Amino acid sequence: MASTRIISIIGRKNAGKTTLAVALASELGRRGHRVMTIKHGHHPADADRQGSDTWRHFHEGRAERVLIASPELRVLFERSPDVYDPIGLARRYMEGADIVLTEGYKAAPLPKIEVYRQAAGRVPLYDPAAKNAGEWIAIVTDDPDFRADCTVLHFHDTIWLQLLASLAWERSLVLDA
């Protein structure tokens, strides 16, 4: 079985992380890769409706795990300690993925693609003097004058997404089986 790769999409609030993650996942999927994603959140997630059967199983029944299983979709609700290790999550839940794209996890020791839009912040998260500066494989930006020690792609370039997909595949972290 092939190894799973993992890479993180990071950026400031409202920089376009989700838009980039979705576009990159689509492009990698178009290339024939089995893509899975993990979205980092800072607040407890509750994707269920109060009063629904699954909500009642999880909240009233205090079940540790509740799996909604329908013909074309499964959703797992699980109580777990407040651990945000994306590598551990990928190993536990993303079996069979060719590549896992995480959104967020800017502090995790993962290869990073940063979305840097001037409207979202005056400076990127990338700091060439930081100890982890080597984790950045690319920065995608709307600033035509931005330069960095890693690959910089500009949204106005016509093939930036195709270049980024190749970089993401080549430079992602390969997880041991």
N, C-alpha and C positions, 0 to 999 in steps of 0.2 A: 504494500500500500504506500502511496506517495505521502510525503510529509506535508503538513499544513503550514502555510506561511501566514504571517500576521504583520499588520502595519497600522499606524494610528493617524487619523485625520484630526488636526487640532487647529485652534484659532480662537480669537476673541469672540465674545458674545455678538451674535448677528453678523458674523463675517461671512457666513455661507458654508459652514461645515457640513450640514445635512445635505445641502444642494450638491456639494462636491462629492460627498460619500455616495450619494445615490447615482450620480453621473459616473463615477469611477466603478462602482459595482456593476452598473449596466454595461460599461465598456469591457470590463474584465469578463463578464458573463457572455457578451457577444463573441469574445475570443475563445469561448469554450471552457472557461474555468468555472468550477463550482464555488460560488461566492457566498459567504455568510457574514453577517454584521453584528456588532455589539455596540449599543448606544449607552454611553456613560451618563448617569443622572445624578444630580446632587440632592434630589428630594425623593421621598418614597413614591414609587410608581403605583398607580391604581388604575388599570386599564379596564376594569370591570364596572358594571352598573350596580349601584346599591339595590338590594332586593332580588337580583337575579339568582338563579340556582347556584351558579359557581361562586358568586359573591357570598352567598349564605354558607356554602361549604367552607370557604376560606376564612371568613370573618366570624360567623356565628359558631361554626363547627371547629374553628381553630385548627383545621387540617394543616399539616406541615407542607404538603404539596397538593395542588389541585390541577388536574390536566383536563382541559376542554378538548374533546376529540370529536371532530366532525369529518365528513367525507374528504374535504380538501384542506383542512386547516387544523393545527393543534396549537394550543396556547397553554403554557405551564406557568402557574403562579406558585412561588416557592418562598417559604420563610427561610432566611439565611442570615448569618452574621454580616455585619457591615464591612464586607471585604470586597474591594474593587480591583482585584488582581486580574487584568485582562488575559494574561497567559493562562492562568488557572481556569478562568471562565471558558476560554476557547477550548482547552483540553477537555473540560467537563461537558460542554454543550454543543460544540461545533464539530463533532466527529464527521469525517468525510469531506470537510471543506478543503478546497485547494488553497484558498486564501480567505482570511478573516480580516475585514476592515473594521477597526474600532473608531468610534467617534468620541473624541475627548481623550482622557487618559494622558494629558500633557506631561504629567510627572512620571509616568511609567517608562521603564527602560526599553522602549520600542523605537523602531525607525519611525520617523514622523514626516508627514506632509502638512505644511501649514497653509491655511487660507489667510491671506493678509489683504484686507480691504481698508483703504484709508478712512472710509466713513465709520468703520468699527473701532478704530484706534489709531493714534498717531504713529505708533511704532509696533512692529510685530512682536510676537513672543520670542522669536529667535534672538539669541544674544551670542555673538561670536566668541565672547570671553567666557561663557558659561562652560562648566565641566562637561555638560551633555550636548554641547553644540554639534558634535559629530553625529548625533542621532537624526538630525534633519537631513532628509534626502532631497527635499524639494520645498519650495515656497511658490504658491500660485498667488499672483497679485494683480491689482489694477493700477499699481504705481509704476508708470513706465520707466522711472529712473532708479527703481530699487535694485540693489545689488547685494549679494551675499556670497559666502564661501561654499554654499551648496547650489544645486541647480535652481534657477529662478525661471519660472514660466509666467507669461503674462496672458491674462484673459483675452486680450485682443489678438493674440497669435491664433492662426487658423487651426493648427493641429495640437494645441496644448494638451487636450485631454488624451489623445493617442500617445503622445510622448510621456505624459504622467502615468498612464496605465503600464507602459513598458518599464518605466522607472520603479513603479510600485511593485511589480512582479519581480524584477531583478534584484531590488534592494531590500525587500521585506525580510523579516526575521523568520528563519525556518525552524519550526518547533520540532524537537525530537519526539519520536513516536512514543 
